[in-house]
Amino acid sequence: MKRALTVWLSSPPKLACDFADQAKALSADQRGVAAIEFGLFAILLMFMLANVTDVSIYIFQRMQVEAATKAGAQAAWKACDLSHLPATTNCPGLMTAIQNAVQSTSLRTGVSLIAGSPSEGYYCVNSSNALQYVSDVSSKPADCSAAGMPSLQPGDYVQVQTTFQYAPIFGRLSVASGFATPISRTTLMRLG
């Protein structure tokens, strides 16, 4: 037994030599490395692509809601002339015109008016050149004293508010899942 162990230790067995040769050949073999690198990079690329897609869609839809809101306010101005003011009480086609205009973008019926919209009131420019609400349409003020500008006359403004429910395509995978939703916009338009 002692002799067999001495022979084995003096010349390594064929199995150990074969294993060392295979390990050396395997470490030198570069086949498939590009596929593995691409697979790892593709995961990162897909994550970035999902985020770019969702953020782009969010920005586009937000712009469409803004355009729909402005179109609704312009429709109120177009549908109701000065003889029909206040428009919310004296202009029969006001709601239809605004609703049609709000749903005229690519988002169609996804954009809707917020409850209580459109609203109408009298506004004045204050000393900071900002519009300030001074009264509702039931009682028109004689001047803009409430805004600190008694030499000015109040203007009749209609306010249109819209909303759209945004949902990201890639859900929790995308940073867009943290964006404000629903998308809401408000526009004021002077009618008279």
C-alpha positions in Angstrom: 0.0 0.0 0.0 2.9 2.3 0.8 4.4 1.6 -2.6 1.2 2.4 -4.4 0.8 5.7 -2.6 4.4 6.7 -3.4 3.8 5.9 -7.1 0.6 7.9 -7.1 2.2 11.0 -5.4 5.3 10.9 -7.7 3.3 10.9 -10.9 -0.2 12.6 -10.7 -3.0 10.5 -11.9 -4.4 11.0 -15.4 -7.7 12.3 -14.1 -6.1 15.2 -12.4 -4.1 16.1 -15.5 -7.1 15.9 -17.7 -9.1 18.2 -15.3 -6.2 20.7 -15.3 -6.1 20.7 -19.1 -9.9 21.1 -19.4 -9.9 24.0 -16.9 -7.1 25.7 -18.9 -9.0 25.2 -22.2 -12.2 26.5 -20.7 -10.7 29.7 -19.4 -9.2 30.4 -22.8 -12.5 29.7 -24.6 -14.3 33.0 -25.4 -17.3 31.6 -27.2 -20.6 32.9 -25.9 -19.2 35.7 -23.8 -20.7 38.4 -26.1 -24.1 36.7 -25.7 -23.8 36.8 -22.0 -22.7 40.5 -22.0 -25.5 41.4 -24.3 -28.0 39.6 -22.1 -26.9 41.6 -19.1 -26.9 44.9 -21.0 -30.3 44.1 -22.6 -31.9 44.1 -19.1 -30.6 47.6 -18.4 -31.5 48.7 -21.9 -35.1 47.5 -21.5 -35.5 49.2 -18.2 -34.3 52.5 -19.7 -36.5 52.0 -22.7 -39.6 51.4 -20.5 -38.9 54.6 -18.6 -38.4 56.7 -21.7 -41.6 55.3 -23.2 -43.7 56.0 -20.1 -42.3 59.5 -19.5 -42.8 60.4 -23.2 -46.4 59.2 -23.1 -47.1 61.1 -19.9 -45.7 64.4 -21.4 -47.7 63.9 -24.6 -50.9 63.3 -22.7 -50.3 66.2 -20.4 -49.9 68.5 -23.4 -53.1 67.0 -24.9 -55.0 67.8 -21.7 -53.6 71.3 -21.7 -54.7 71.8 -25.4 -58.2 70.3 -24.6 -58.6 72.7 -21.7 -57.7 75.7 -23.8 -59.9 74.5 -26.7 -62.8 74.3 -24.2 -62.3 77.9 -23.0 -62.0 79.2 -26.6 -65.2 77.3 -27.5 -67.0 79.2 -24.7 -65.7 82.5 -26.1 -66.8 81.6 -29.6 -70.2 80.1 -28.7 -71.3 83.0 -26.5 -71.2 86.6 -27.7 -71.5 89.7 -25.5 -75.3 89.7 -25.6 -75.3 86.3 -23.9 -73.3 87.2 -20.8 -73.2 85.8 -18.2 -72.6 82.8 -20.4 -73.3 80.1 -17.8 -76.8 81.3 -17.4 -77.7 83.0 -20.7 -75.8 81.0 -23.4 -77.8 77.8 -24.2 -75.0 76.1 -26.3 -72.2 76.7 -23.9 -71.9 73.2 -22.3 -72.2 71.4 -25.6 -69.5 73.7 -27.2 -67.1 73.2 -24.3 -67.7 69.4 -24.1 -67.1 68.9 -27.8 -64.0 71.1 -27.8 -62.6 69.3 -24.7 -63.0 65.9 -26.3 -61.5 67.1 -29.7 -57.9 66.0 -28.9 -56.4 62.5 -29.5 -57.4 61.6 -26.0 -61.1 61.9 -27.0 -63.5 61.0 -24.2 -60.6 60.3 -21.8 -60.6 64.1 -21.1 -63.5 65.2 -19.0 -64.7 68.4 -17.3 -64.2 68.5 -13.6 -67.5 68.8 -11.6 -68.6 72.4 -11.4 -66.8 73.4 -14.6 -67.2 75.7 -16.4 -67.5 78.4 -13.8 -67.8 82.1 -14.5 -67.1 85.1 -12.5 -65.8 88.7 -12.5 -62.1 89.3 -12.2 -60.0 92.4 -11.9 -56.3 93.0 -12.4 -54.7 93.9 -9.0 -51.7 96.1 -8.3 -49.4 93.1 -9.0 -50.9 92.7 -12.5 -52.5 89.4 -11.5 -56.1 88.4 -12.1 -58.1 88.5 -8.8 -61.5 87.0 -8.4 -63.9 89.7 -7.2 -67.5 88.4 -7.6 -69.7 85.7 -9.1 -71.9 86.4 -12.1 -75.0 87.0 -10.0 -73.8 90.4 -8.9 -71.5 92.4 -11.1 -69.4 94.9 -9.2 -69.4 98.5 -10.4 -65.6 98.7 -10.5 -62.4 96.9 -9.3 -62.2 98.5 -5.9 -62.1 95.0 -4.3 -58.8 94.4 -6.1 -57.4 97.9 -5.2 -57.9 99.3 -8.7 -61.1 101.4 -8.6 -60.4 103.0 -12.0 -60.8 99.6 -13.8 -63.9 97.7 -14.8 -64.2 94.0 -13.9 -64.0 91.4 -16.7 -66.3 88.5 -17.2 -64.2 85.3 -17.2 -65.0 81.7 -17.8 -62.9 79.0 -16.1 -62.6 75.6 -17.7 -61.1 72.7 -15.6 -60.4 69.3 -17.1 -59.0 66.0 -15.9 -57.5 62.9 -17.5 -56.6 59.6 -15.8 -53.0 58.7 -16.7 -51.8 55.1 -16.3 -48.2 54.1 -17.1 -47.8 51.2 -19.5 -45.0 49.6 -17.5 -46.4 50.1 -14.0 -44.0 49.9 -11.1 -41.1 49.3 -13.4 -41.3 52.9 -14.6 -40.5 56.2 -12.8 -43.7 57.5 -14.4 -45.7 55.5 -11.9 -44.8 58.3 -9.4 -46.1 61.1 -11.6 -49.2 63.1 -10.5 -52.4 61.5 -11.7 -55.0 62.3 -12.7 -53.7 65.1 -14.9 -55.7 68.2 -14.3 -55.6 71.6 -16.0 -57.3 74.9 -15.6 -57.8 77.8 -18.1 -59.3 81.2 -17.8 -60.8 83.0 -20.8 -62.2 86.5 -20.8 -65.7 86.7 -22.4 -66.5 90.3 -21.9 
